[in-house]
Amino acid sequence: MFTFLAVFSRFHHNAFVSGKKQARFVKFIAESTERL
């Protein structure tokens, strides 16, 4: 059970970090298209 929680928390953390990167990337694209 403990290993399951450890794997789950690590996977959740990775998904959260990649989600933040993706949000920043989308925001960058939105700002770039506004300038054009």
C-alpha positions as CSV (number, residue, x, y, z in Angstrom):
1,M,0.0,0.0,0.0
2,F,2.8,2.4,0.8
3,T,4.6,1.8,-2.5
4,F,1.3,2.4,-4.3
5,L,1.0,5.8,-2.6
6,A,4.6,6.6,-3.3
7,V,4.2,5.8,-7.0
8,F,0.9,7.6,-7.2
9,S,2.2,10.8,-5.6
10,R,5.3,10.8,-7.9
11,F,3.1,10.3,-11.0
12,H,0.8,13.1,-9.8
13,H,3.7,15.4,-9.2
14,N,5.1,14.7,-12.7
15,A,1.7,15.4,-14.2
16,F,1.4,18.6,-12.2
17,V,4.8,19.8,-13.3
18,S,4.2,19.0,-17.0
19,G,0.8,20.6,-16.7
20,K,2.4,23.8,-15.5
21,K,4.9,23.7,-18.4
22,Q,2.1,23.2,-20.9
23,A,0.1,26.1,-19.4
24,R,3.1,28.3,-19.7
25,F,3.6,27.2,-23.3
26,V,0.0,27.9,-24.2
27,K,0.2,31.3,-22.5
28,F,3.3,32.1,-24.5
29,I,1.6,31.1,-27.8
30,A,-1.4,33.2,-26.9
31,E,0.7,36.3,-26.3
32,S,2.7,35.7,-29.5
33,T,-0.5,35.5,-31.6
34,E,-1.8,38.7,-29.9
35,R,1.3,40.6,-31.1
36,L,0.8,39.6,-34.7
